[in-house]
Amino acid sequence: MRICVYCASSMGNNEVFAQAARDLGQWIGQNGHSLVYGGACCGTMGVLADAALQSGAYVHGIIPRFFEHYSFEVVHKNLSGITLVDDMAERKKLLVKEAHVFVVLPGSYGTMDELFETLALCQLKQIEKPVFLLNINGFYNPLLAQLDQMQECGFLKSSNRALLSVADNLASMTQAISEYSQQHPKLL
């Protein structure tokens, strides 16, 4: 199964975020899955990719060409496969196309953009793929409260709110992904 992970090009200010990325990458590799992600070597993106590679996963990065021109290294050079695209919109489109399942770790603008575009595609029935939010250390509690507010105010249907599965720890999320893969054996 190809698992797309949305996460950060930063490390955050708590080691628990990097550890969650490391543990997820290891789980992906140890369970015979592959990783598709944004292609960076920095932040939790790099930690995730390195852990997945070290655990035997096929890791495919999708990253815009303009990152090659930065004065600092951004593009991960040791991936199983890399696809260079023209812009961020094309990157998101390919990430969505390649994935069977989405996992969202803590992040910032880019992570939120990817999360909400994916959920909007699910809501509009353009894709039918599960989206799992890993709420490490309560990072997403304010966002989840906002989604509840959207629902309470009549802007978000309960059926669309349910498109986002939330787990507070890796064990419960990986169990849900395993159950999904058993229900969809053609993904393996």
N, C-alpha and C positions, 0 to 999 in steps of 0.2 A: 504494500500500500504506500502511496506517495503522500507524505504528510507535509503540508505547507505550514511553516511557522512564521508568524509576524512577530518581530521583536525589535530591539533597539540597536543602534550603532554606537550607543553609549553603554557604560557599565552600571549606571545608577550609583547611589551612595550607600547601598547595603549589599553585602556579599551574598545575601539570600537570593537576589535576582540572578546573579551569575551562576550560583549553584543550581537554581531551577533550570536554567538553560543547559548547563552541563548534564544534569540528570536526565533531562528530556532527550538530549542528543544521544546519550548512552542508551536510553531505553529504545529509541528508534533503531539504532544499530543492532542492539542485542535481540530485538524481536523481528529482524529481517525486513524492516521497512526502509524506505528511502526518504530523504529530506529534500524538499525544494524550498528555497528561501531567497532573500534579497541579495545574496552574493558578496556581502562585505566580510572583511577579516577583523573588524573592530567591534567593540562593545559586546553585548550579549549575543549578537549575530555571530561573531567570530568564535565565542566560547561554544555556542550551540553546534556550529559546523565542525569545529575541531573535535568535539566529543563524539559526534556522530561518525566522523571519519575514523577516529581511533577505535570505534566499536564496530567497524566493518560496514557502515551504511554507504550507499551510493548518495552523494550529495551534489545536487544541481543548484547552482547559483544563477539568478537572473538579475542583471544590473545594468543601468544605463551607461552608455559609452562615456558620458561626460565625467564620470567618476575617475576614469583613467587619466584625466588631465589635472586632477587635484595635485597640489604640491606634497600631499602626504598620501601614504598607501591606504587605499580603501578596498580595492578589489582583492578578494581572496585568491591566491595564486595556486593553491593545492587542492582544489575541488575535483571531484570526479568528472564534472561537466560544468561549463559556464556558457551562458548565453548573454551576449551584449545586445542591448536594445537601444532605441533612439531616445526614449524618455520614460518618465515615471508611469505614465498612463499605459504604455505598452508593457512595462514590467508587471504592473498589476494584472493586466489582461492575461499574460502568460502564466503568472503564478496561479491565478484562478483556474485556468485551463488545465494546468499540470496536476493540480491537487485532487486527491480523493477526500481529504479531511483537512480542516484548518484548525490550528492551535494559535492562540494569541497570548503572548507573554507581556509583561509590563513594557511600556514604551511611551513615545511622545506623539507628535503630530503625524509622522509617517505611519506609525502603528495604528493610530486611530483612523486615519484615512483608509488604510487597508481593511481594517475591521468593518467600518461602516459601509464601505463600498461592497464588500462581500455579503454583509447582511442585507443590504438593499437588493442585490442580485437574487438572494434567496427569497426575499419578500416578494419580488416581482416574478418569481418562478423561472428565472433565467438559468439558475443552477439549483440542484438539489443535493447539497453536500453539507455535512454537519460542521458547525463552528463551535469550538470549545475555548472558553476564556479561562486561563489559569490565573486565579485571583491570589497570587502570592502575597503573603503578609498583609492581606486586605487592601492591596494597591488599588483595585478597581471598585472598592466600596462606594466612593462618590459617584462614579459613572453608573453603577447599578442603581443607586438611588435616583439618579436623573432618568434612567429608563423607566423606573417605577413611576416617577412623576409624569413622564410622557404618557404612560398608560392610564394613570389616574385622571389626567386632563383630557383624555379621549383622542390623543394624537397617535397612539401606538396600540394596535389591537393585541389582545392577549396571545393570539395565535402567532403573531409576528414577534412578540416579546420572547416566546418560547423557542424561536429559531437560534437563540444564543444559549448554549449550555455552559453553566458555570461550575468550576471545581476549585476548591480551596487548597488542594494539594495534588501532587503528581500522581499518587496512587489511585485516587478516585477518578482522575481524568483518564489515565491510561486504561483503567478498567472499562470505562465507557467507550473508549476507542476500540478496545479489544472486542467488546460486545458488538459494536458497529461492524467491525471487520468480519465477525462470525456470521452476521446477518447478511453480509454482502461479500461472499467468498470470491466473487469474480475480480475483486480489487487486488487480490494477492497474486 
